Amino acid sequence: MKRRDFLAGVGGSYALGMLDWMGYFRRNGVPGTAKSLGLAEAAAQVVGQPRFLIYWFCEGGWDGYSMLNPVATRNDALGGATAPPIDQIYRPNVPLQNGLYPVSTQGNIRYGHLAAGGTSLFNDMAIVSSHHGGTFHSGSRLQYHMGTYDMSFSGKRLPDERSVMQAFCEAYGSATFMPHISWHNWLSDGELAAADYPEGTGYYEKLGPSYANTIYGNTPAVMRQRIASVAAASGAGRDKEIHKFVDNLNTNFLKDKNGASTKAFAAAVQAHTLLVSGGATLNPSTLFTDATLRGEFNVQTADEQTSATSVNGNPARSKNSPNTNVQALMAYELMTKGASIAFWIESRSVRGFDSHASRAGVLQNKGQYDQKKNIDTNLWTPLQALVARLKNTQIGSTGKSYFDNTTIVLASEMGRSMSGGDDDVCQHWNPSSVAFLGGLVKGGTQFGRVGTTSLDAIPTMPDGTLDPAFDPVTGQLNGTKSPNSFVSDAGHVYATALDLTGIAKANQKGKNKGTPLAFVKK
C-alpha cells in the first residue's frame, strides 16, 4: 500500500474499526513512532467507560402464562371439566391454590412457577407483562433482532437496516477487538428452506460498518482458535514494515485525535501488543479454561458441544452453539478482557421451548408439558452466575461494576396457548413478557398484566400504568380504550435496550419504529 493511499483511507468518512486496523497490522505491521503511539494512547483514554448489551433468548416460545405474564386459571387437564373441549384450559400439573394455577408474589412482582428459579434477580429486574411476541417462529425471532417496521423477511436487507446488536456496536464498538458476538442462526429453527434465503436476506450478518457485523460465537474451542489465528498473524512483517508510514503520521492521521478511527487504531495497537507479547490478558490458550469460573457456571464437557435437529422434514440444522452456561462464561471473559461488548445468548436446542401438545396427551399426563427444568437450565441458573460475576467485577479503577454498565434483555419470540379448537392445545401465542436487568434498570418493578378472562395483555399507558378502561383483573374492556395505551412488542424492546445503553431514540440506527419504554429506566 502506498503512503498516500494509506492516508486517504484513514482520512475518509468511513470509520475504521479495530479489526480493520488489525488486518492492516497483519499485512504491514504497526506504523508509528513513540510520539504518535503516545497520542493514540491518549485518544484511547477519551473513549469513556465501556457499555455492554446482552440479549438472552429462549428460542421456541416459553410458557408465559406460567412465567412472567402469569395468570391464575383452573386446570381442566386434571379431570372433571364441565366446559366443552374448545373452552377447556390446560396448565402444567403443579399444586393448585383454591382450585387455580398458583400465581406467587415477591415484592411488586407477580410470577408463575417457571420464574421461581429467578426470584433472587427480581430486585434488579423490570418486567413488562403486557407484551406481545408473534406466532411465526422465524418472523418473530427476526423482529426481536431487527425491530418492528415494514419488513420483508425474505427480501434483501437494505443498507439502512440494523439488528439491535449491530446498532449498538455501530455506536460503541469501533475500538473493540470483536464487538458483536451472537450465538444464533437465522435458519436454525428449520422452518425455512435455505434455498429461499440466500445471503443478504432474513437475518444478515453484514449490516452497518464492518466492526458492527455479527461474529457467530460458536464453541470455546472455535473461539480460542479464531483469536489464536489473529495472534499468530499479528506480527507478520512487523520488522520490515513498521516504520514505513511514520513520516507525517502525526499531522496527517492524528489531526483528529478523538475520532473513531483513531480510537480504533489505539485499541488495535494495545490488542496487537498483548497478542504478540505472549503475556496478554487475552491469551487464547487459557480463555474459557479457568477452573473456578467453569465451576461457578457449572460447565460440563457436554455443555461445550453443539446439537442439531431436523424440523418439518428439513435437514438437521444446528446453531453451532454450546449450552447457555458456556455462552455466559464466554461472554463474561470476553467482556472483562476487553474483547467484546455485545452478546446474543440463545438456548442451544433448536426449538427447545416449542412445546406443542395434543389434547389427548395433555389429558393423559394431567397437564401441559412443564418447561421448568428447561427454563432453569437455559436461563435462571446460568444467568444468576453471570449477574453475580458482573456485580463482583470492577471495571478498571472506575469504582463501577460491569453490571452497572450492562443492559440485559430476557425474551422469547412468543408465548404458548393453554387451549385450542383443534388437537393442538399448546400453540404459538402472542401474549408473552420481556424483562430488563442492569445498572440503569428500575429494578423490582412490573408493568402490565394478563387478564383472567381475556387471557390477553392489558394495554398500558406511557407511564406503565394499566389503561383504566380495562378491568385490572379480568382484562375486559369497560368503556373506550385510551388512544395512548398500547401493548409492547419487539420494536419497543429494541428501542428500550438501546436507550438503556445511552443511545437515545433519535440516534438509534436501523428502521425500527418502536419507541423506548421509559418506565423501565431509573
Steps between C-alpha positions, in 0.01 A plus 500: 500500500633839405527766767251734332248213470544422868441859603201531268349190657530616858396854416177404323149515638490126577583426863756222515434237763750316713505189283561717192816624671597151613471383141728783396747410774504139380602620155724792585585509866420792732583842356614774731765654718499510878346847478217399267420189700494715811238721338303188410509387860375843606215472253405163648453663839212717377288206388337495845368212701396201291137401460366151446181349360383141543184342357416167664252321276303181570434385144175316428250688716487478879177439691449862598178429688715297744795738484508881517151577364327262741128438527301297754264259324350160560677194359253287309773245425447364852156368404142581587471780245145613419591741220500377139850405372545825308453698823713281726825638646807287557793592723815315616423256781609698805311522833203736473405775744126529558448296185708732282849498352718672764627852434762598756604847612837639605506870571330670206540203267245230418642186343425141406686186601734522199648821642556363850864426416565867426350669807846596631531726193166679539646798687708575190224429250232705326235268357256594226203262522281680245697384201441327169743279314389331179364173368757434223830372639740640242310824443467579869864414572601733217295782651676462836824545308392775260209676670155560354447671165377414153747219434510218250643197677624349174599828336849637478599699804552866418809704595308701760373192686669382821452235760492634856851363560632653178349837596655479847843405366489770235474749786750343741701231325755665271779471756423143607677187376188292425204715605203287398477132597173312438406138562210457262430408140224651288403165343572277796139447602450297181183683400640654183658349191862613466468533123238771544723713724833576330759729658362845567147386584342419834750571775804650326831501685663783306278802559672821603875562530719191507577530870127473581446188292395176666768255610346162581631389837508126439678287764789586735739294286403688183528838675845417637612394153360818346686727744818294473498539123490879541781484754713285274455734206534829687877511498548394137717749317534725801876547484491579130206737489457663841665832410366534148237766565644700787614814320189715536280271708449755777369776276319292240345227712476620859370846413163394639631309796153432641357362176350152487774369269771628733338340801475174309866532399599552863301198613648289222853600599426389855348171385789441259749557780318257726462233235861502382650537846377163623421651839160624404185502706342391172698177483308266268653184645356571847164653404195321644716249688512654848387229743338742744291667230402168348389388844292812557327454165479121556659425164514132409674357194169432325399866542771607256366288217247600233180321407289471185129443445283422199178703485214471248693240302785741424860384544624513857623847590718628780571837655860382548455618856593356839259506792403841638717454811803476270382797294465701822849405616644593160313831505634582847861432402478684168342798679745523784804445278393789279431291191122534448206715609181346353366147531192314381474194727247243380391154613699235314219259409315582181143589605580383850198682647259415216287272719200412283263253665193307392181511704515123551861518617430783741201319651702181536787687670258713706670816385689690232868430447681668790789720379646552848810283462564653159461858623716445809779335297495742207419825679485542875797296622761634254354852511539510878865395463563769237330780696691407817829513310418831330404656833822387664737607221608863490568683172862603539523751783170672422322383815224362278423133444443347159136453598467877549586555132312200358146466365354149489178414313308176566257394228348223293342543158151401619293354781299176508126453487320292765195401299402442141223426258698222334719226641798727573435668835845656545545705188695815413341791685542879505466570876849491645738705712845655498737608776793739534792492745798728547640808664246742350196276540231582757528171687228326698227626266233346279284672241177366357333164545281241330125502564349192664206509258650654187819291541668781308736783586328803653623813319720738697524876499829679415586512872459121535166503682207296371252663264211590736245397238594136562408303810837455678421139590284352226649710219154572357446835330250720685461810291736647242864401470738791551657614173832514685503145640685219329636148533876486462669295229846415368543853363452651844756255637754598232457872572505450878815286495691768310354781711618325817853494357494875442392509135194725476230410250601783267851354476405135457605345170268270309137524392329395822186706565461393862553755776678452834302388803603793717345351813759220530787747537626639831 
